[in-house]
């Protein structure tokens, strides 16, 4: 007998060792140790010893290997950082506002750019060397799913490259990562992308109708290890955007001063030279260089620019200022008091300038408009307001041409292949080499145009303003018809002085030199304020049912006619996205875990009802314990079932989509402090919620788990047969 006990003890030790190596079998450890204890007890004390030792072994097993409980994991949140280019990939569907990953639907491949510069040349011996560097860019089109209204933020990998929410510095709105971004909302009249057709040919590309896309031209890859980064975007489907001022740089406080044209550098800082109107000359210590920063947009300070001082300032000595459009951000242009120099172009990043010589017949005044693009500089004449001149970077006149339009030239711009000239009622499309007229776009329908911005070969933006009434912005595409883009009814400008307009990635930058009429210069940023709105829960649930093949005729809000009834679902949802293929039931489970509703079939409809509603019926005790015939045994009025405490959750965890933290996964949990429970439950919710909402949800789920520890069954008479599933009822038993 002792030998058998030793064998059983050896088996027990081996079992414990196995449990340490393989914890996944520990759930059965408590029962196994109890059985082993019963065997030892039977050998020593017979049946009584077996019973006692089984209880002792069961207790020991519970202490050594407490039950861990079931880890319940719901549908997982999709990865928001990895984009795909696979054929047949799932098309995202978003409700409200959410962050989704991109699908790459077009790529040009890497584009290599060669940069050659001279280095050295100083010190004893002179000499110089040539440095050649390469950068890379790409033309791409990204899809973020089905039709949406717009973007709020855009990330490339983890770098925020666009922000329209007003929570970031204004430079996030206009700093260019590429030449331009074009949002294609997927409307049914949408045409194929001109950028994509430039690679595959006209008529060979899809218009991508129904898809919300972003097109990026010449997207720079230097910050992303020369590869296409993973794009994610915060998109919204609800609410209408409003248009207006989103930022401004205030002029210097002295309104009696006039201004020269300054420039805006790559950091968003603005530099401008101001001078008193009593003299036409900008002498050092007499004129002032004002500097605005993003931190002080309303408080410009006098501060010399390191590359705009000394000789540069002294050379800029004519009261008339010159409007400049340049492919170099840090650039400025001024007339001079040197009779042999018509104007000077300052390349401030290099600390150099280009002098354009005076040619007989140009007029006695300095030029009023200049355009610099690559190796070319185009200048509108001073007195002869309908004459254009074409120079190279050496200041040599290449050719000139008279503009036949009877109206004066009010603005100019340059695209890749054309020079564009705005007159009073037309925009002229010119050959950039010969200045010959290629085409004329009629803009006579635009009242009081001030300036234009050449965005691309097929897109031009125009601003118009009537003093005391309105300011309007127009878009002119390759069809040539001006389309009203936005109206600001709160601000209007005088049609005097020189205005400049830039359109940069969805934002208008309007500025004025203020050289006429005694008012100061200004730079104002216009753009859309995305007015995002939460979406009602009933809309999401109804749409998911429609996608599953059910019908819902909308006759009211919420709709109550059709296959689906969602009147109870009035909660507001910030955002929810389906980013992978899943059954409709699985998509609804995510929402049900957040908003606590049930689904039942009633009168041949799917009826979605909220939990926690008032009781629809009261059942008296006399109606309980029903039976089909008097021969049946009388059942209990209420049958109660109670779950053991050890099977209930000790902690309830929630992994959720935290939109307050840029839609990164968040974690909250609710514990039960004093209990014998050891079970842990976890749910994952991809609905966009806050940490406060997540804590309320996890507290509620823990409370529900314990409240549902006790369940009741009853049998009632037929008069209560209209009680539906998910109805709350009240049972009234007055007697003991």
C-alpha angles and dihedrals in degrees: 000000000000088000089054090049089053090051091050091047089052090051089050091052090048089050092052090049090051091049090054091051096042109034091171089079092051091099089076094042096095093056094042094051089047091054092047090050090051090053092052091046092051092053091050105033108010122232093339091051090049092054094046095045092046089059091045092048092047090052091047091050091050091052095045097040111021115190110268095200129220121308102220112200120185128200108319125240113253118247108264096194106058119076125197138214097187120137112253095018119166115272111229120237118202131188119193116342123335143143114249136176123249130248112216106226100164135021131171093205123239116328114205121215120195120211120192122187137166118245131184122014096139132102131028114344095018112215127139140219133218119240118201120193132173132215129184135217138169140209110226143168120208129194121209097185136269125356116312136168101239154308128283100179137001127203129194103200099317096328116107105222101168132030125175096166098091092238095105133057115285090247088073087068100055111020106114121231088175140002094281146331120226121196114212108194096193099243119169093250094052116133127215116278114268089212093055092044090054086068102037103027135256113303093015098096135074120246088222091223113186092027124105103223141175120210118201121189121204093353107192116237101188092103092049103054090264093293133109106268126222108266125208126174139194104228131180133207102182133068131030123264119238123215126223148100113332098174144346143192111228120223121244113287096250105086094188090070123093124211142227121219111273130181142244116232130212093271093057093254118141125216122187136167116228128190136179115263093232093079134039094212129088103211121178113267088017101070120049134223111218122202126199124189133191088251092054107031092151097040113061115187133206105250130151115238112232091229097035107064143086111015094013094057094043092052092055098075112137122099094223113085126213124226111226135200110187139167086221113078097204099057138113136182131203140169117245139216090237107106091211094055119068096189141337126231112207119209095199098182089059096035092235138112139210118221119211108206123227114255122198112261096030091109132252096269124077118255119275101203132039131177123193120192122164108307095349135088120190121195132188113222123254106228095010098065092181097054127095129197128200119207134174124226091270089063093250117146109239100180143320136214139193116234108229095204108109092225122083120256107261101175143001138198141172133225128184095281108012145051113225123206124189118208128173097286106004144051111219121211109209136184104251094219103043099022087227118154113258102172143342125227115203112225097162088121088068110088117219101350114199107181144342138220120212105217100171144328090287105031133064128171124209132191121205130181139182115201113253094004120062151322118225135189123209136194120213116192132182090286087069097226116125111238119198107241103176141345126211109197096182101066134044134174138213116253092234132093124033120300129197127201128192126181111202121176097323099326131102119218111196121185139168133203092218092213094140134056098020097275126127128248121263140190115205128183117214126190148129122292103212105225098202118189133193115250124234114253091231091063093056094046092046092049092050090052091049090052088052090059102264123131127236119180107201111221098144140012110283092027116240102177125082135034094319132060115194103156093125095056100088098139116123117237122204095206145329131182135189103212101168139035111278140148116270090245091059091050090051093049089066091057094041091056089056103039104029105232134143134214126224137166111245126169091346092307134108102241119196111202131181122239122241097043122149119273113276094202141018117223114205118214092246090065093056129089092044120178133189095234140009090247092067119092113260107256127218114273092229126017111200126202120190124193118222114257092235089063094056123091120270091191134016116205129194127195108195146171104261108202092183088066098049090278094295118153112275130195132212131163139188119212133203105223109199113030145107090236118119101173123118125201128191132189128188118212123189094189111115106249138148129253090254091054091046092054092050091049095049091046089051094049092050091049092048091051091056095040090054091053087102120052128184133207127196141166117225133186124267094260088077095051092112091072106115133212111274091024115134113230133186120223115206118196112170101176123073 
